[in-house]
């Protein structure tokens, strides 16, 4: 009779048993009361960074800034608030403020109880997610049921539960521990990575149609119609023989682009992967920063084209300054842009800084800032109309934003760029270019191709 060998189980961390007992001691009495708000319990844990689970049936959210040694991984949902349409940020802000009034945080030992939620949204407020984006909300604020945060070698673990969702306390604690074991197990179960075999690729729209759209936009701008700039995007759909390893892709992006933020989100069976250099908004202690990044050329050469500075980059700086001026004071931007070099591409970049006025908040800033001319155009209404008429595909969260927000008005959100949407063995890549009167359609097409390569090269190497 042949001998069958069972696959060895990953070792259970020594601290996990003690954590379960302590969590039960702290959580069960409170979960059994008539508390109706959100409850969170935070612990220090000796855990090395994990990467997101590749194909988890549950939603998860991931944010990583390598240069700051700061990483967040959330699994499941304690609360998810969603909005769509004009005024979506203002409506969500009111709902979040109400929920935060009844959010109780409890810490164990030296762990610092920190409010932390993920926030992400689509480019177009009116878009109904469909196709590969189905399952992704238009705008979502999520408190995961389990949140791991690593910062400068220190890890905290937060369990959260909405007490409006009535459940036996022991069942809630058991679910938390099960989620944690699944995350730990997914990280241990990583097998050897296999080479990917590309089976098919399709550009949507195809090259001729996209270049024709760019030519039409340039002609409209040169006729001195109201449109001065529009950002047009396209997609590249790839099919592989087997599903790509998204966890390995996250690691390669963080290694190759330490100055970027690596983003991940899984909803409805699809996984967003991105490595973006552009902060839409960082908020800390009343200090606000937003990056104006626009104007791109191939290679590592410094951009010296004055036409690109004037037509593509400077309108972004001016728009961000104007948006922040409505809610901030001491708005400042550097006189000349820096050259931001990211391997295959070089960009113009200007940080804009300000101080938040009393009474302003994150959601007011988001409503004022998004979309900047770096992802939409100038004037905004004309650019949005052009995009909706000529682009021909759903952007979803591409050129929207994703990040986190915390207590005391702390937040960091990045524009979703250099991204792909992975659905089983299909990967859809997104890339765009800013079109002005000085644009050369063939050159803009080449730029989008180089942007596709950011993810593609790290999948196929």
C-alpha positions in Angstrom: 0.0 0.0 0.0 1.5 3.4 -1.0 2.5 5.6 1.9 0.7 9.0 1.9 2.4 11.9 3.5 0.4 14.9 4.8 1.6 18.3 4.1 3.2 19.7 7.2 1.2 22.4 8.9 2.8 25.9 9.4 4.0 26.4 13.0 1.6 28.3 15.2 3.3 31.4 16.7 3.8 31.0 20.4 2.2 34.4 21.1 -1.0 33.5 19.2 -2.5 31.4 22.1 -1.8 34.2 24.6 -3.2 36.8 22.3 -6.4 34.7 22.0 -6.8 34.5 25.7 -6.2 38.2 26.3 -8.5 39.2 23.4 -11.2 37.1 24.9 -10.7 38.6 28.4 -10.9 42.2 27.0 -13.5 41.9 24.3 -16.1 39.4 25.5 -17.4 41.6 28.4 -17.7 44.7 26.2 -19.2 42.8 23.2 -21.8 41.4 25.6 -23.1 44.8 26.7 -25.5 47.1 24.9 -22.8 49.1 23.2 -23.9 50.0 19.7 -20.9 51.7 18.3 -17.6 50.4 16.8 -15.2 48.6 19.1 -11.5 48.2 18.4 -8.8 46.4 20.4 -5.2 47.0 19.6 -2.2 44.8 20.6 1.6 44.8 20.1 2.6 41.6 18.3 6.0 40.2 17.3 5.1 39.7 13.6 7.2 40.3 10.5 5.5 42.0 7.6 3.1 40.0 5.6 2.1 40.4 2.0 -1.5 40.4 0.9 -3.1 37.0 0.3 -3.2 36.2 -3.4 -6.7 35.0 -3.9 -8.6 35.4 -0.6 -12.4 35.1 -0.9 -12.6 38.0 1.6 -11.9 41.6 0.8 -8.5 43.0 1.8 -6.8 46.3 1.6 -3.0 47.1 1.4 -0.9 50.2 1.6 2.9 50.4 1.7 5.3 53.3 1.6 8.7 51.5 1.6 10.9 54.6 2.1 9.0 55.3 5.4 9.0 51.7 6.5 5.2 51.9 6.9 2.8 49.2 5.8 -0.9 48.5 6.4 -2.8 45.3 5.7 -6.5 45.0 6.5 -8.7 41.9 6.1 -12.5 41.6 6.2 -14.8 44.5 7.2 -16.1 45.7 10.4 -17.8 48.7 8.7 -18.0 49.7 5.0 -19.6 53.0 4.1 -20.2 53.7 0.4 -21.3 56.7 -1.7 -21.7 57.6 -5.3 -22.5 60.7 -7.4 -22.0 64.4 -7.0 -21.4 65.4 -3.4 -20.2 61.9 -2.5 -17.3 63.2 -0.3 -19.5 65.5 1.7 -22.1 62.8 2.3 -19.5 60.3 3.3 -17.8 62.8 5.6 -21.0 63.4 7.6 -21.5 59.6 8.0 -17.9 59.0 9.1 -18.0 61.8 11.7 -21.2 60.3 13.2 -19.6 56.9 13.4 -16.4 58.2 14.9 -18.3 59.8 17.8 -19.2 56.3 18.9 -15.9 54.5 18.2 -14.3 53.0 21.3 -10.6 52.0 21.3 -9.0 49.8 23.8 -5.3 49.0 23.9 -3.2 46.2 25.5 0.2 46.9 27.1 2.2 49.5 25.2 0.1 49.4 22.1 -1.2 52.7 21.0 -4.9 52.6 20.1 -5.0 54.3 16.7 -8.1 54.9 14.6 -7.4 53.7 11.1 -9.6 53.2 8.1 -9.0 52.8 4.4 -10.5 55.2 1.9 -10.6 54.6 -1.9 -12.7 56.0 -4.8 -13.2 55.9 -8.5 -12.1 58.7 -10.9 -15.7 59.6 -12.0 -18.2 60.2 -9.3 -21.1 59.1 -11.5 -19.5 55.8 -12.7 -21.2 52.6 -11.8 -18.5 50.0 -11.5 -18.8 47.2 -14.1 -16.6 44.8 -16.1 -13.4 43.9 -14.1 -14.3 46.7 -11.6 -17.5 45.1 -10.5 -17.5 44.7 -6.8 -15.4 47.9 -6.3 -17.5 50.6 -4.7 -17.4 54.1 -6.3 -16.3 55.5 -3.0 -15.6 53.4 0.1 -14.5 54.0 3.7 -13.6 50.7 5.3 -12.7 49.7 8.8 -11.3 46.2 8.4 -12.2 43.6 11.0 -8.5 42.9 11.3 -5.7 45.5 10.7 -2.0 44.9 10.8 0.3 47.9 10.8 4.1 47.8 10.6 6.1 51.0 11.2 9.8 51.2 11.7 10.1 47.6 12.9 7.1 47.7 15.2 3.8 45.8 14.5 0.4 46.5 16.0 -2.7 44.4 15.4 -6.2 45.8 15.7 -9.5 43.8 15.8 -12.7 45.8 15.2 -16.4 45.0 15.3 -19.6 47.0 14.7 -21.8 46.2 17.6 -24.9 47.1 15.5 -24.2 43.7 13.9 -25.4 41.5 16.8 -23.4 38.3 17.2 -22.4 36.2 20.3 -19.2 37.7 21.7 -17.4 34.3 21.7 -18.3 34.0 18.0 -16.8 37.4 17.2 -13.6 36.6 18.9 -13.4 33.2 17.2 -13.8 34.8 13.8 -11.0 37.3 14.5 -8.6 34.5 15.5 -9.6 32.5 12.4 -9.0 35.5 10.1 -5.6 36.0 11.7 -4.7 32.3 11.3 -5.7 32.5 7.6 -3.5 35.5 7.0 -0.6 33.8 8.7 -1.2 30.5 6.8 -1.5 32.2 3.5 1.9 33.8 4.0 3.4 30.4 5.0 1.8 28.5 2.2 3.7 30.4 -0.6 5.1 27.9 -3.0 7.9 28.5 -5.5 6.9 31.1 -8.1 6.4 29.7 -11.6 7.3 31.5 -14.8 4.2 33.2 -16.4 3.2 32.3 -20.0 1.3 35.0 -21.8 -1.5 33.6 -24.0 -3.1 36.7 -25.4 -3.0 40.5 -25.3 -5.4 43.1 -26.6 -5.2 46.9 -26.6 -8.5 48.7 -25.8 -8.9 50.9 -27.7 -6.5 49.7 -30.4 -3.5 51.9 -31.3 -5.1 53.6 -34.4 -8.3 54.5 -32.6 -6.5 55.9 -29.5 -4.1 57.9 -31.6 -7.1 59.2 -33.5 -8.7 60.4 -30.2 -5.5 62.2 -29.3 -5.4 63.9 -32.7 -9.0 65.0 -32.3 -8.2 66.4 -28.8 -5.2 68.3 -30.0 -7.2 69.8 -32.9 -9.9 70.9 -30.5 -7.4 72.6 -28.2 -5.7 74.3 -31.1 -9.0 75.7 -32.4 -9.0 77.7 -29.1 -12.2 76.0 -27.9 -12.5 76.1 -24.1 -10.6 72.8 -23.8 -7.0 73.5 -22.9 -5.9 70.0 -21.7 -7.4 66.6 -21.4 -6.0 63.3 -20.0 -6.8 60.3 -22.2 -6.2 56.8 -21.1 -6.2 53.3 -22.6 -6.0 49.7 -21.4 -4.0 46.6 -22.2 -5.7 43.3 -21.5 -3.4 40.3 -20.9 -4.4 36.7 -20.4 -2.0 34.2 -18.9 -1.9 30.4 -18.7 -2.2 30.6 -14.9 -3.1 33.3 -12.4 -0.1 35.7 -11.7 1.3 35.8 -8.2 0.1 39.2 -6.9 2.0 38.9 -3.7 5.3 38.5 -5.6 4.3 41.5 -7.7 3.8 43.7 -4.6 7.2 42.8 -3.3 9.0 43.6 -6.6 7.2 46.9 -7.0 8.3 47.9 -3.4 11.8 46.8 -4.1 12.1 48.6 -7.5 10.2 51.7 -6.6 10.9 52.5 -2.9 9.9 56.2 -3.4 6.4 55.2 -4.6 3.5 53.9 -2.6 2.4 50.4 -3.4 -1.4 49.9 -3.2 -3.6 46.9 -3.2 -7.3 46.3 -2.8 -9.5 43.2 -3.4 -13.2 43.4 -4.0 -15.5 41.0 -5.7 -12.8 38.6 -6.9 -10.6 41.3 -8.5 -7.4 42.6 -7.2 -6.0 46.1 -7.7 -2.2 46.4 -7.9 -0.5 49.8 -8.2 2.8 51.6 -7.6 2.2 55.3 -7.7 4.6 58.3 -7.2 1.8 60.8 -6.7 0.2 61.9 -3.4 -3.2 63.4 -3.8 -3.2 64.5 -0.2 -1.2 64.0 3.0 -2.5 65.4 6.2 -0.6 65.4 9.5 -1.1 67.8 12.5 -2.8 70.4 10.3 0.0 70.3 7.7 -1.3 69.5 4.1 0.8 68.4 1.2 -0.3 67.5 -2.4 1.9 66.5 -5.3 1.6 68.2 -8.7 3.1 65.6 -11.1 2.5 66.2 -14.8 4.8 66.2 -17.8 6.5 63.0 -18.7 9.3 61.9 -21.1 11.0 58.5 -21.7 14.4 57.8 -20.1 16.2 59.4 -17.3 17.0 62.8 -18.9 15.9 65.9 -17.2 12.8 67.5 -18.8 13.7 70.8 -20.3 10.8 71.4 -22.7 9.3 74.8 -21.7 6.2 74.1 -23.6 5.5 71.0 -21.5 6.1 73.0 -18.3 3.7 75.7 -19.4 0.9 73.6 -21.0 0.9 70.4 -18.9 2.6 70.9 -15.6 1.9 74.5 -14.5 -1.9 74.2 -14.8 -1.8 71.3 -12.3 0.2 73.4 -9.8 -2.2 76.3 -10.2 -5.3 74.1 -9.8 -3.9 72.5 -6.6 -3.0 75.9 -5.1 -6.5 77.2 -5.9 -8.2 74.1 -4.4 -6.2 74.3 -1.2 -6.7 78.0 -0.8 -10.4 77.4 -0.2 -9.7 75.4 2.9 -6.1 76.3 3.9 -3.7 79.2 4.6 0.0 79.6 3.9 -0.3 77.8 0.5 3.1 77.5 -1.0 4.6 75.8 -4.0 8.2 75.6 -5.2 9.0 78.1 -8.0 10.3 75.5 -10.5 9.5 71.8 -10.7 11.8 69.0 -9.8 12.7 66.2 -12.1 11.3 62.9 -10.7 13.1 59.9 -12.3 11.4 56.5 -12.0 13.4 54.0 -14.1 11.9 54.2 -17.6 10.2 57.6 -17.2 11.0 61.1 -16.0 8.3 63.4 -14.6 8.0 67.0 -13.6 7.0 67.2 -9.9 6.1 70.2 -7.6 5.0 69.6 -4.0 2.3 72.1 -2.8 2.1 72.6 1.0 -0.4 74.5 3.2 -1.9 74.7 6.7 -5.4 73.6 7.3 -7.9 76.2 8.4 -10.1 75.6 11.5 -13.3 74.0 10.4 -11.9 72.3 7.3 -11.4 68.5 7.1 -10.2 65.7 4.9 -13.4 65.4 3.0 -13.6 69.1 2.2 -10.1 68.9 0.8 -10.9 65.8 -1.3 -13.9 67.4 -2.8 -11.9 70.5 -3.7 -8.8 68.6 -5.1 -10.2 65.7 -7.1 -9.8 65.4 -10.0 -6.7 67.5 -10.6 -5.7 68.5 -14.1 -3.0 65.8 -13.9 -5.7 63.1 -14.3 -8.7 65.1 -15.7 -7.9 68.3 -17.6 -8.5 72.0 -18.0 -11.2 73.3 -17.7 -12.5 70.4 -15.6 -16.1 70.3 -17.0 -15.0 70.3 -20.6 -12.3 67.7 -19.9 -14.7 65.4 -18.1 -17.2 65.6 -21.0 -14.4 64.8 -23.5 -13.2 61.8 -21.5 -16.8 60.4 -21.1 -17.4 60.8 -24.8 -14.1 59.7 -26.3 -12.3 57.3 -23.9 -14.5 54.3 -24.4 -13.8 52.3 -21.3 -14.4 52.4 -17.5 -11.5 53.8 -15.5 -12.8 52.6 -12.2 -10.3 53.5 -9.4 -7.6 54.2 -12.0 -6.8 57.9 -11.5 -9.1 57.9 -8.5 -7.3 57.6 -5.1 -6.6 55.2 -2.3 -5.0 55.3 1.1 -5.9 55.6 4.8 -7.2 58.1 7.3 -6.8 58.1 11.0 -7.7 60.1 14.1 -6.9 63.7 14.6 -7.3 64.4 10.9 -4.4 62.3 9.8 -4.5 60.8 6.3 -2.5 59.9 3.2 -4.1 59.2 -0.1 -2.3 58.5 -3.4 -3.6 58.9 -7.0 -4.0 55.4 -8.4 -1.5 55.2 -11.3 0.8 52.6 -12.8 -1.9 50.1 -12.0 -3.5 46.9 -13.1 -6.6 44.9 -12.2 -6.1 41.2 -11.8 -9.0 38.8 -12.2 -8.0 35.2 -12.1 -5.6 34.8 -15.1 -6.6 38.1 -16.7 -4.8 41.3 -16.0 -6.0 44.7 -17.3 -3.4 47.5 -17.3 -4.3 51.2 -17.3 -2.2 54.1 -18.5 -2.8 57.7 -19.8 -1.2 60.9 -21.0 -1.9 64.6 -20.7 -2.9 66.0 -24.1 -2.2 69.7 -24.9 -1.8 71.8 -28.0 1.9 70.8 -28.1 1.3 67.0 -27.9 2.5 64.6 -30.5 0.1 61.7 -30.7 2.7 59.0 -31.5 4.9 60.2 -28.6 1.9 60.2 -26.2 1.2 56.6 -27.3 4.8 55.6 -26.6 4.5 57.2 -23.1 1.4 55.0 -22.2 3.3 51.9 -23.4 6.2 52.7 -21.1 3.7 53.1 -18.2 2.3 49.7 -18.9 5.8 48.2 -18.6 6.0 49.2 -15.0 3.8 46.2 -14.0 4.4 44.1 -17.0 8.2 43.9 -16.6 7.9 42.9 -13.0 5.4 40.1 -13.9 7.4 38.6 -16.7 11.0 38.9 -15.5 
